[in-house]
Amino acid sequence: MKQERPGGAARNVLGGALADCSHRPLTGFYRDGCCQTGPDDLGVHTVCAVMTREFLDFSVARGNDLVTPVPAFGFPGLKPGDRWCLCAARWKEALEAGAAPRVVLAATHEQTLEIVPLADLKRHAIDLQ
């Protein structure tokens, strides 16, 4: 079951409605294009990130290969420039290692703030003016 605020839709880290992250490739724990979360999303896939070669290499080195396609699961493999809903803890780990990808704040679920400070997300935002 997806987590929504009482009486309304999911919110992003800025307090607005949660925007879609990506439909090509189709992302999200629920594969609905959105970094929505719920009690069954133990990895908290809530950060809408724009993939970079540096982050993808970092992720492979940490044992999470996001590059290699897995057709049986409909996973095309990611490349730099793709948007993907990352686990908040993995994004924070990448931040601490100097490999954090940029984020789309409007598409990053508010639950991320339980793991990553807003200031860190804002420093890596692509959608702040």
RAPEJO-V254584 format. One record per pair of residues at least 24 apart in sequence whose ideal C-beta (glycine too) atoms are under 7 Angstrom apart, sorted by the first residue. I is the first residue (numbers start at 1). J is the second residue. D is the distance in Angstrom with one decimal. If there is no record, write none. Layout:
I_J_D ; I_J_D
This chain:
1_38_5.1 ; 1_39_6.5 ; 2_30_6.4 ; 2_36_4.9 ; 2_38_4.6 ; 3_37_5.4 ; 3_38_4.6 ; 3_111_7.0 ; 10_36_5.6 ; 10_109_6.1 ; 11_110_4.6 ; 12_105_6.3 ; 12_106_5.3 ; 12_107_6.6 ; 12_108_5.8 ; 12_109_6.6 ; 12_110_6.1 ; 13_105_5.5 ; 13_108_5.0 ; 13_110_5.5 ; 13_112_5.8 ; 13_113_5.8 ; 13_118_5.9 ; 13_121_5.9 ; 14_105_5.5 ; 14_106_6.8 ; 16_106_6.5 ; 18_107_6.7 ; 18_109_5.9 ; 19_106_4.2 ; 19_107_4.4 ; 20_107_6.3 ; 21_48_3.8 ; 21_83_5.1 ; 21_85_5.5 ; 21_104_6.5 ; 21_107_4.2 ; 22_82_6.8 ; 22_83_3.8 ; 22_84_6.6 ; 25_76_5.1 ; 25_78_6.8 ; 25_82_5.9 ; 27_83_6.6 ; 27_84_5.0 ; 27_85_4.7 ; 28_85_4.9 ; 29_85_6.6 ; 35_85_4.0 ; 35_107_5.9 ; 35_108_6.1 ; 35_109_4.9 ; 36_109_6.6 ; 37_109_5.5 ; 37_111_5.4 ; 43_87_4.2 ; 44_87_5.8 ; 44_88_4.8 ; 44_89_6.8 ; 44_111_6.4 ; 44_115_6.6 ; 45_85_4.4 ; 45_86_6.6 ; 45_87_5.6 ; 46_85_6.8 ; 46_88_5.2 ; 46_108_6.3 ; 46_109_3.7 ; 46_111_5.3 ; 46_112_4.5 ; 47_85_6.8 ; 47_86_4.5 ; 47_88_5.4 ; 47_91_4.5 ; 47_103_5.8 ; 47_108_5.2 ; 47_112_5.5 ; 48_83_5.9 ; 48_85_6.0 ; 48_103_6.2 ; 48_104_4.2 ; 48_107_3.6 ; 48_108_4.9 ; 49_83_7.0 ; 49_84_6.0 ; 49_86_4.8 ; 49_91_6.3 ; 49_101_4.3 ; 49_102_6.8 ; 49_103_5.4 ; 50_81_6.7 ; 50_83_5.6 ; 50_101_5.6 ; 50_102_4.6 ; 50_104_7.0 ; 50_126_6.3 ; 51_78_5.0 ; 51_79_6.7 ; 51_80_5.5 ; 51_81_6.5 ; 51_82_4.7 ; 51_84_6.0 ; 51_101_5.9 ; 52_80_5.4 ; 52_101_4.9 ; 53_80_5.0 ; 54_99_5.0 ; 55_94_5.8 ; 55_99_5.3 ; 55_100_7.0 ; 55_101_4.2 ; 58_94_5.5 ; 58_97_6.3 ; 58_99_4.0 ; 88_112_4.7 ; 88_115_4.1 ; 88_116_5.6 ; 89_115_5.7 ; 91_116_6.4 ; 92_116_5.1 ; 95_120_6.0 ; 100_124_5.6 ; 102_126_4.7
